[in-house]
Amino acid sequence: MTTMTSSTASRRWAALALIAMAQFMVIMDTSIIGVALPEIQADLGFSQGELSWVFNAYVVAFGGLLLLGGRLSDLFGARRMFGLGWFILLVGSVLAGAAGSVAAELTGRAVQGVGAALIAPSALTLLMMLFGAEPRQLTKALAIYGAAAPAGGTAGVFLGGVITEYVSWPWVFYINIPIALIALIAAPALMPAGSVGTRGSVDIVGALTVTAGLGATVYAIVRAPEVGWAAGETWLVLAGAVVLLGIFLAVQAARREPLMRLSIFRTPNLGAANLAQLLLGGAWIPMWFFLNLYLQQVLGYSAFPSGAALLPMTVLIMIGMIALAPRMIGRFGPKAMTVTGLAILAIGMGWLSFIRPDGSFWVDVLPASLVAALGMSLAFIPSLGTAISSARPEEGGLASGIVNTSYQVGSALGLAAMTAVAAGYGAAQLDDLPALTNGFSAAFVGAAAIAAAGAVLAAVTLRSGRSAAAADVEQLERAWES
């Protein structure tokens, strides 16, 4: 009996390791391309403005299809969708790594995003199936799962530098292949089969309209500096985006089984926490994107030193997520820490805006990036926990899908907007270091403004007091201490 219990426990924690790895990988795929961007640009002929689409093609597909991925997981089984997602991610990685043109690269990145949109919600569902019956173990599992996302985002920067410097940029995509194969082999043995699925329909119209609407919005914002904000093309595409997103909302309101039940936003704190996550993504991702470009295109770092330069951020975020944030939230509450984290993030990015054409890592990058990383680590966990714990237990999966979508949508829109800002202030002039630096600085100022707006809105909209999120965090502390 003891042997069986020990064996079952070992298998369950091995399954958690695979789930955490899945979360790590789908987020890492947003950041691992950062250091490789200049080489991808040179080899495939991306313009400076188009370059953000190497990121956005993945994030638009990922964020736009997350809710559909959650619905498919409910209908056809989480383990089945988990495996299918890894297979699609593998295919997309092969396409992106082997790409010989801009269109082929963006197609591969979009296919990767589709795979990630199936992996992420099914992974969380599998975690709840494995640990949901034991609250004390669940809190440990959620802490590991929660830390995997920001760890993947920041570690991807360093790994991308190593791979680009010592192998070649296609391997920032090919690295997914052996990991996907391991996941496909291990998942049937480790993951619970659960039910085959539930009866119901799939909201294809909702999934297509929200993804197309998001993509059109990002496209219009990125293209605007080139064709003009007053150009007919800009306003026509934006109008189309509004129509598509309006259709999405109308379909959600009318369907008996929508991708996203709109009334869930009446839940106290859920909408406010999702807004905080959206603005957190909208501030953090542009900072990461343009800091990579500053290190390489202005300071002249090659790929490996550029990735290594951001390693201190990785370490600080891991410490903040696992050791600092839970204790701070337990003491001061999730609202206070969300507001404080966003404010510190704004300060860090405001500091980064003082970068110089003849600057250095030690003066212009390291101190400010550590301040920004501290802010990110303090704001991410409480806003995420509030968004998930505010919903009814039976809607935890939907709440998780919505908050993941909020962060990814914020990332895509924030990067699109800051790409437009940077281009307007000179970031397209690759041969003019002062102009290039001025463009990147403007992007940091814009990202700081997004974070500051997030802090103000969180202070106004989040409810304080003994929320479920605060209680959950205290339980998390006790579980880790035991």
C-alpha positions, 0 to 999 in steps of 0.5 A: 500500500505504501509503495503504491502510494509512493509510486502514485505520488512520484508519478503525480509530481512527474506529471506536474514537472511536465505541466510546468515545462509546458507552461515554461515552453509556451511562454519561452517561445514568446521571448527566445526569439528576442536576441535572435531578432537582428539575425532573423532580420538580416537573413530574411529581410524584415524591416524594422517595423515588420520585426515585431511580427516575429513576436506578434504572429505567435502572440496573436494566435496564442492569445486569440485562440486560448479560449477556444483551446479551453473549450476544446479541452472540455469537449474532447479531453484535456490529455488529448488536447495537450498532446495535440497542442505539442504536435502542432507546436512541433510542426510550427517550430519546424516551419519557423526554423526552416523558413526562407522568407518573411511569410514563411517565418510568420506562418511558422510562428502563427502555427506555434501559437495555435499549438500553445493555445491548446497546450496552456489551458489543457495543462492547467486542467490537468493540474487541477485533475491531479491536485484539486482534491488536496488543497495543500498540495494544490497550492504547492503545484500552483506555485510551481506552475505560476513561477514557470511562466515568467521564468520561461519568459526571462530564461528564453532571453538567455537561452536565445543568446546562447543558441544564436551565438553558438549554433544559429538562429533557426535553433531557437525554434528547433529546440522545441522539437526534442522537448515536444517529442518527450512530452508526446511520449510522456503525457500518456503515461503520466497524465490522467485520462479523465473523462472523454469530454462533455457534450456541447458545441464549439464556437468557431465564429467566436474564435475566428472573430476575436483572433482576426479582430486582434490581429487586425488591430495589431496590424493597423497600429504597426503599419500606421507609422509607415502609411500614416495615422490619417491614411485610409488604410489605417482607419479601414483596418481599425474599423474592420477590427472594431466590427470583428470584435463587436461580432465576437461580443455579440456572438458571446452574448447570444450563444448558449455555450459561448467561448466566454460567458460575458456575465462572468465579468460581474464577479467582483475583482475579476474584471479589475484583475484582468485589466491589471494583467492586460496592462502588465503584459502591455508594459513588460513585453515592449520593455523586453523587446526594445531592451534586446534591440538596444543591447545589440543595435546600439551597444553592439553586443553579440547574441550571447552577451546580450542574453547574458546581460538579462540573466540577472532579471531572470534570477530576480524574477524567480526569487520574487515569484517564489519567495518574496511575492507570496509573503508580501501578499500575505502581509499586505494583501493582493491589491496593495502588491499589484499596485506597488508592483506596477508602480515599481515597474513604471519606475524601472522603465522610466529609468530605462528611458535615460539610455544613451547612444554611448551608454553601458550595461552597468549604468544604462541597463542593469540597475533599471532592469532589476527595478523593472524585474522586481515590479513585474515579480510583485505584480504578476502573482497577486493579479493572476491569483485574484483573477482566478480565485475571484471566479466560482470554483466550477469556472476556474478554467474559464477564469484562467483562460480569460486571464491568460488571454488578457496578458497575451492580448496586452502583450500584443497591443502594447508591443504594437503601440510601442513599435509605432511610438519607437518608429515615430521617434527614430527607431527605423534609422538603423545607421543613426545611433542617436536616433535609434536610441531616441526611438527606443527611449520613447518606447520605454517612456510609453511602456512606463506610462502603461504600467503607471496607468495600470497602477492607478487603475488597479488602485481604483478598481480592485477591492481590498480586504480579506479576499480569497486571493489573500487567503489562498496566498497565506495557505500557499505560504504554510504549504511551502513551509511544511 
